[in-house]
């Protein structure tokens, strides 16, 4: 009996157990919304995506956002465009974990993931057919990770690698939506703030 209790206690103390539990919660909260009907601006994205490459000229955003949704339309079909933000939100879950664990600690990363999993806007953004909800945060998280890796590395090769990735991800963010200037500005601010 004592041995069983000790093994259960070890499971509950395991960081991987809590990570798995939070990820399961993340999925369960979102999976029910994948078949919700489209509304308002989401119908516009459906129209752009269904028009294919010809519809990109009517898109009021840079070309990459259109290419992403045209690809999602061919991959998931017109009825399942919500699969795109849902899939990207899963990637963002792990990017948040990696970034916060790298910058702070395991426990801070777990708390961040918990809030990311159940926060109302986070859940909504995971199912919203748009670029703002998950696609721009995806490029921001990649840019932030690249920035901190670039800043913290002493080796020239790695510094060049992470610096190149930083420029690439910021460029892809701008090619998705011009408002990515806010994310790029935050990284520039962090750079000058850390210097002083």
C-alpha positions in Angstrom: 0.0 0.0 0.0 2.8 2.4 0.9 4.7 1.5 -2.3 1.6 2.3 -4.4 1.1 5.6 -2.6 4.8 6.5 -3.1 4.6 5.7 -6.8 1.4 7.8 -7.2 3.0 10.7 -5.3 6.0 10.5 -7.7 3.7 10.7 -10.7 2.0 13.8 -9.3 5.4 15.4 -8.6 6.5 14.8 -12.2 6.6 17.9 -14.4 5.9 15.7 -17.4 2.7 14.5 -15.9 1.5 18.1 -15.4 2.6 19.0 -18.9 0.7 16.1 -20.4 -2.4 17.0 -18.2 -2.4 20.6 -19.3 -1.9 19.6 -23.0 -4.9 17.2 -22.7 -7.0 20.1 -21.1 -5.8 22.3 -24.0 -7.1 19.8 -26.6 -10.4 19.0 -24.7 -11.3 22.7 -24.4 -10.9 23.3 -28.1 -11.9 20.2 -29.9 -15.6 20.8 -29.5 -15.5 24.0 -31.5 -14.0 22.6 -34.6 -17.3 22.3 -36.4 -18.8 25.6 -35.4 -20.3 27.5 -38.4 -18.4 30.4 -39.9 -19.5 34.0 -39.1 -18.7 37.6 -40.1 -15.1 38.0 -41.3 -14.6 34.2 -41.4 -16.8 34.0 -44.5 -14.6 36.6 -46.2 -11.6 34.3 -45.6 -13.5 31.4 -46.9 -14.3 33.4 -50.1 -10.6 34.3 -50.6 -9.5 30.8 -50.0 -12.0 29.2 -52.3 -11.1 31.6 -55.1 -7.6 30.2 -55.1 -4.6 32.1 -56.3 -6.8 34.4 -58.4 -8.5 35.7 -55.2 -5.1 36.9 -53.7 -5.4 40.2 -55.6 -8.5 41.1 -53.7 -7.0 40.3 -50.3 -6.3 43.4 -48.2 -3.3 41.7 -46.6 0.2 40.8 -47.8 0.4 37.6 -50.0 1.5 35.0 -47.4 -1.7 35.2 -45.5 -3.7 34.4 -48.7 -1.3 31.5 -49.6 -1.7 30.1 -46.1 -5.5 30.0 -46.4 -5.6 28.8 -50.0 -3.3 25.9 -48.9 -5.6 25.2 -45.9 -8.6 25.2 -48.2 -7.1 22.6 -50.4 -5.8 20.6 -47.4 -8.9 20.6 -45.2 -11.8 21.7 -47.5 -14.3 24.5 -47.1 -16.1 23.0 -44.2 -13.0 22.5 -42.0 -10.9 25.7 -42.2 -10.9 25.8 -38.4 -8.5 23.0 -38.5 -5.8 25.5 -39.6 -5.8 27.7 -36.5 -6.4 24.7 -34.3 -3.2 23.0 -35.7 -1.2 26.2 -35.4 -2.4 26.6 -31.8 -1.0 23.2 -31.0 2.4 24.3 -32.3 2.1 27.6 -30.4 1.4 25.6 -27.2 4.8 23.9 -27.5 6.5 27.2 -28.6 5.1 28.9 -25.5 6.4 26.1 -23.4 9.9 26.2 -25.0 10.2 30.0 -24.8 9.0 30.4 -21.2 11.0 27.4 -20.0 14.1 28.8 -21.7 13.7 32.3 -20.3 12.4 31.4 -16.8 11.7 27.9 -15.4 9.7 24.7 -15.8 7.1 25.8 -13.2 6.6 29.2 -14.9 6.2 27.4 -18.2 3.5 25.1 -16.8 1.6 28.0 -15.3 1.9 29.9 -18.7 0.6 26.9 -20.5 -2.3 26.5 -18.1 -3.4 30.1 -18.7 -2.8 29.7 -22.4 -5.0 26.6 -22.4 -8.1 28.0 -20.7 -7.9 31.8 -21.4 -11.0 32.8 -23.3 -9.3 34.7 -26.0 -6.7 32.0 -26.4 -9.5 29.4 -26.9 -11.4 31.7 -29.3 -8.2 32.4 -31.3 -7.5 28.7 -31.6 -10.7 28.3 -33.6 -10.9 31.6 -35.4 -10.5 31.6 -39.2 -8.1 34.6 -39.3 -4.5 35.5 -39.2 -4.5 37.4 -35.9 -5.6 34.5 -33.7 -2.8 32.0 -34.1 -0.7 32.7 -37.3 0.8 36.0 -36.2 1.5 34.7 -32.7 3.2 31.7 -34.4 5.6 34.0 -36.2 6.0 36.2 -33.0 6.9 33.2 -30.9 9.4 32.0 -33.4 10.9 35.5 -33.6 11.1 35.8 -29.8 12.8 32.4 -29.5 15.3 33.3 -32.2 16.0 36.7 -30.6 16.8 35.3 -27.2 18.9 32.5 -28.7 20.7 35.1 -30.8 21.3 37.4 -27.9 22.4 34.7 -25.5 24.8 32.8 -27.8 28.5 33.5 -27.7 29.5 31.3 -30.6 29.6 33.2 -33.9 28.1 30.4 -36.0 25.1 30.0 -33.7 24.7 33.8 -33.5 24.6 34.0 -37.3 22.1 31.1 -37.4 19.7 32.5 -34.9 20.1 36.0 -36.3 19.2 34.7 -39.8 16.2 32.9 -38.4 15.1 36.1 -36.5 15.2 38.1 -39.8 13.4 35.3 -41.6 10.5 35.0 -39.1 10.0 38.7 -38.8 9.9 38.9 -42.6 7.3 36.1 -42.7 5.3 37.9 -40.1 5.3 41.1 -42.2 4.4 39.1 -45.3 1.4 37.8 -43.4 0.0 41.0 -42.0 1.4 44.6 -41.8 0.4 44.9 -38.1 3.3 42.5 -37.3 5.1 45.8 -36.9 3.9 45.7 -33.3 5.6 42.3 -32.7 8.8 43.5 -34.4 8.7 46.7 -32.3 8.4 44.7 -29.1 11.5 42.7 -30.0 13.4 45.9 -30.9 12.3 47.5 -27.6 13.4 44.4 -25.7 16.8 44.6 -27.4 17.4 48.2 -26.4 15.9 47.6 -22.9 18.3 44.7 -22.2 21.2 46.8 -23.3 20.4 49.5 -20.7 
